[in-house]
Amino acid sequence: MNYTLEEKEAFMREALKEAEIALEHDEIPIGCVIVKDGKVIGRGHNAREELQRAVMHAEIMAIENANLSEESWRLLDCTLFVTIEPCVMCSGAIGLARIPNVVYGAKNQKFGAAGSLYDILTDERLNHRVEVETGILEDDCAEIMQDFFRNRRKK
């Protein structure tokens, strides 16, 4: 993962655009992009309510989109950028897709499986480990979530 800080921030802004799409559908605003050779090959946002499918998290949608783009289930030489730390399900899917690099914006203290509650992506007992970087546009990524839940509580 040899992206500059500016490039990482640009890709995270793309993930934030996906989070905005989720927000437009009154979904928890999490967005994700998958990048290969400096190009976005997969995009996703939370869509559980919209699609009425429990597994439609941003990472799952982006992985499916990238699989189609690459015509392969293996997403080698890719980096996944997601606004919020992946959950257990998404961390498992990242490993199964063989994605070697994950960059996330803000921690998920209640469901995070990339360092907060669990550390699935770097667990040495698993056959695939992922390089994880955190904190890219952390404040922006946290703010969209905080605003969403603050507004939801007011309703």
NUPATI-95958 format. One record per residue (C-alpha): residue in one letter; x, y, z. Coordinates in steps of 0.001 Angstrom, whole numbers. Layout:
// NUPATI-95958
atom residu:A | u:X | v:Y | w:Z
...
// end
This chain:
// NUPATI-95958
atom residu:M | u:0 | v:0 | w:0
atom residu:N | u:2110 | v:2832 | w:-1314
atom residu:Y | u:-448 | v:5624 | w:-1402
atom residu:T | u:467 | v:9104 | w:-212
atom residu:L | u:-1530 | v:10720 | w:2578
atom residu:E | u:-3207 | v:12928 | w:-23
atom residu:E | u:-4233 | v:9880 | w:-2069
atom residu:K | u:-5535 | v:8086 | w:1020
atom residu:E | u:-7583 | v:11141 | w:1953
atom residu:A | u:-8971 | v:11350 | w:-1599
atom residu:F | u:-10059 | v:7704 | w:-1501
atom residu:M | u:-11578 | v:8187 | w:1948
atom residu:R | u:-13522 | v:11145 | w:560
atom residu:E | u:-14903 | v:8732 | w:-2050
atom residu:A | u:-15946 | v:6418 | w:792
atom residu:L | u:-17577 | v:9405 | w:2506
atom residu:K | u:-19561 | v:10061 | w:-702
atom residu:E | u:-20878 | v:6507 | w:-401
atom residu:A | u:-21772 | v:7195 | w:3246
atom residu:E | u:-23766 | v:10216 | w:2047
atom residu:I | u:-25714 | v:7936 | w:-309
atom residu:A | u:-26573 | v:5715 | w:2657
atom residu:L | u:-27663 | v:8792 | w:4589
atom residu:E | u:-29999 | v:9807 | w:1754
atom residu:H | u:-31755 | v:6440 | w:2246
atom residu:D | u:-31904 | v:6898 | w:6047
atom residu:E | u:-29293 | v:4165 | w:6459
atom residu:I | u:-26446 | v:4203 | w:8958
atom residu:P | u:-23956 | v:6316 | w:6968
atom residu:I | u:-21014 | v:4045 | w:6298
atom residu:G | u:-19281 | v:4063 | w:2933
atom residu:C | u:-16562 | v:2006 | w:1324
atom residu:V | u:-14424 | v:1923 | w:-1808
atom residu:I | u:-11947 | v:-682 | w:-2996
atom residu:V | u:-8914 | v:573 | w:-4898
atom residu:K | u:-6536 | v:-1272 | w:-7211
atom residu:D | u:-3652 | v:409 | w:-9021
atom residu:G | u:-4934 | v:3820 | w:-7957
atom residu:K | u:-8441 | v:3288 | w:-9378
atom residu:V | u:-11708 | v:2612 | w:-7576
atom residu:I | u:-12933 | v:-853 | w:-8635
atom residu:G | u:-15690 | v:-1284 | w:-6054
atom residu:R | u:-18105 | v:957 | w:-4191
atom residu:G | u:-20594 | v:324 | w:-1436
atom residu:H | u:-22707 | v:1853 | w:1284
atom residu:N | u:-24981 | v:495 | w:3964
atom residu:A | u:-28216 | v:-627 | w:2323
atom residu:R | u:-29936 | v:-2944 | w:4814
atom residu:E | u:-33157 | v:-933 | w:4950
atom residu:E | u:-33143 | v:-70 | w:1270
atom residu:L | u:-32636 | v:-3688 | w:134
atom residu:Q | u:-34078 | v:-5444 | w:3217
atom residu:R | u:-30994 | v:-7657 | w:3390
atom residu:A | u:-29195 | v:-7958 | w:6717
atom residu:V | u:-25778 | v:-8460 | w:5136
atom residu:M | u:-25783 | v:-5345 | w:2956
atom residu:H | u:-23052 | v:-3494 | w:4785
atom residu:A | u:-20855 | v:-1055 | w:2861
atom residu:E | u:-17885 | v:-3437 | w:2741
atom residu:I | u:-19966 | v:-6373 | w:1494
atom residu:M | u:-21481 | v:-4264 | w:-1294
atom residu:A | u:-18046 | v:-2919 | w:-2281
atom residu:I | u:-16520 | v:-6415 | w:-2275
atom residu:E | u:-19326 | v:-7747 | w:-4485
atom residu:N | u:-18905 | v:-4767 | w:-6817
atom residu:A | u:-15126 | v:-5285 | w:-7004
atom residu:N | u:-15536 | v:-9039 | w:-7562
atom residu:L | u:-17677 | v:-8270 | w:-10607
atom residu:S | u:-15229 | v:-5642 | w:-11825
atom residu:E | u:-12252 | v:-7980 | w:-11471
atom residu:E | u:-14163 | v:-11117 | w:-12504
atom residu:S | u:-12571 | v:-12819 | w:-9518
atom residu:W | u:-13353 | v:-13506 | w:-5873
atom residu:R | u:-9722 | v:-12768 | w:-5020
atom residu:L | u:-9089 | v:-9059 | w:-4560
atom residu:L | u:-5322 | v:-9223 | w:-4401
atom residu:D | u:-3301 | v:-6011 | w:-4657
atom residu:C | u:-6300 | v:-3997 | w:-3453
atom residu:T | u:-6908 | v:-1572 | w:-628
atom residu:L | u:-10306 | v:-1226 | w:1026
atom residu:F | u:-11147 | v:2238 | w:2361
atom residu:V | u:-14090 | v:2401 | w:4757
atom residu:T | u:-15358 | v:5244 | w:6888
atom residu:I | u:-15894 | v:3145 | w:10037
atom residu:E | u:-13997 | v:175 | w:11444
atom residu:P | u:-15325 | v:-3075 | w:9931
atom residu:C | u:-17574 | v:-5357 | w:11989
atom residu:V | u:-17007 | v:-9096 | w:12500
atom residu:M | u:-18960 | v:-10080 | w:9364
atom residu:C | u:-17184 | v:-7556 | w:7169
atom residu:S | u:-13763 | v:-8387 | w:8594
atom residu:G | u:-14406 | v:-12031 | w:7759
atom residu:A | u:-15453 | v:-11113 | w:4219
atom residu:I | u:-12343 | v:-8954 | w:3781
atom residu:G | u:-10168 | v:-11912 | w:4739
atom residu:L | u:-12090 | v:-14313 | w:2521
atom residu:A | u:-11710 | v:-11917 | w:-421
atom residu:R | u:-7945 | v:-11858 | w:253
atom residu:I | u:-7851 | v:-8066 | w:444
atom residu:P | u:-4373 | v:-7273 | w:1808
atom residu:N | u:-4901 | v:-3676 | w:2990
atom residu:V | u:-7648 | v:-1882 | w:4909
atom residu:V | u:-7793 | v:1798 | w:5763
atom residu:Y | u:-10598 | v:3005 | w:7986
atom residu:G | u:-11509 | v:6414 | w:9293
atom residu:A | u:-13058 | v:6104 | w:12753
atom residu:K | u:-13180 | v:3336 | w:15321
atom residu:N | u:-16362 | v:1424 | w:16071
atom residu:Q | u:-16266 | v:829 | w:19817
atom residu:K | u:-19501 | v:-1198 | w:19822
atom residu:F | u:-19007 | v:-3501 | w:16811
atom residu:G | u:-15432 | v:-3031 | w:15593
atom residu:A | u:-13480 | v:-6129 | w:14618
atom residu:A | u:-10284 | v:-4471 | w:13387
atom residu:G | u:-8845 | v:-3454 | w:16724
atom residu:S | u:-11648 | v:-2189 | w:18980
atom residu:L | u:-13569 | v:-5246 | w:20230
atom residu:Y | u:-11843 | v:-7900 | w:18154
atom residu:D | u:-8840 | v:-7973 | w:15868
atom residu:I | u:-9857 | v:-10408 | w:13158
atom residu:L | u:-7889 | v:-8807 | w:10354
atom residu:T | u:-4496 | v:-9338 | w:11988
atom residu:D | u:-5209 | v:-12521 | w:13972
atom residu:E | u:-2219 | v:-14814 | w:13408
atom residu:R | u:-4411 | v:-17904 | w:13818
atom residu:L | u:-6110 | v:-17142 | w:10514
atom residu:N | u:-4541 | v:-17962 | w:7156
atom residu:H | u:-4936 | v:-14418 | w:5790
atom residu:R | u:-3803 | v:-11310 | w:7604
atom residu:V | u:-4453 | v:-7752 | w:6573
atom residu:E | u:-2407 | v:-4603 | w:6975
atom residu:V | u:-4636 | v:-2086 | w:8769
atom residu:E | u:-4314 | v:1679 | w:8942
atom residu:T | u:-6669 | v:3888 | w:10929
atom residu:G | u:-7428 | v:7545 | w:11377
atom residu:I | u:-7612 | v:8811 | w:7794
atom residu:L | u:-10155 | v:11677 | w:7886
atom residu:E | u:-11165 | v:10295 | w:11282
atom residu:D | u:-13053 | v:13403 | w:12393
atom residu:D | u:-15119 | v:13582 | w:9187
atom residu:C | u:-15912 | v:9869 | w:9357
atom residu:A | u:-16930 | v:10043 | w:13014
atom residu:E | u:-18947 | v:13227 | w:12544
atom residu:I | u:-21317 | v:11830 | w:9906
atom residu:M | u:-22110 | v:8897 | w:12214
atom residu:Q | u:-22526 | v:11078 | w:15301
atom residu:D | u:-24840 | v:13464 | w:13443
atom residu:F | u:-26923 | v:10550 | w:12159
atom residu:F | u:-27475 | v:9050 | w:15603
atom residu:R | u:-27987 | v:12462 | w:17226
atom residu:N | u:-30729 | v:13233 | w:14676
atom residu:R | u:-32256 | v:9775 | w:15058
atom residu:R | u:-32525 | v:10225 | w:18847
atom residu:K | u:-34325 | v:13547 | w:18307
atom residu:K | u:-36960 | v:11806 | w:16178
// end
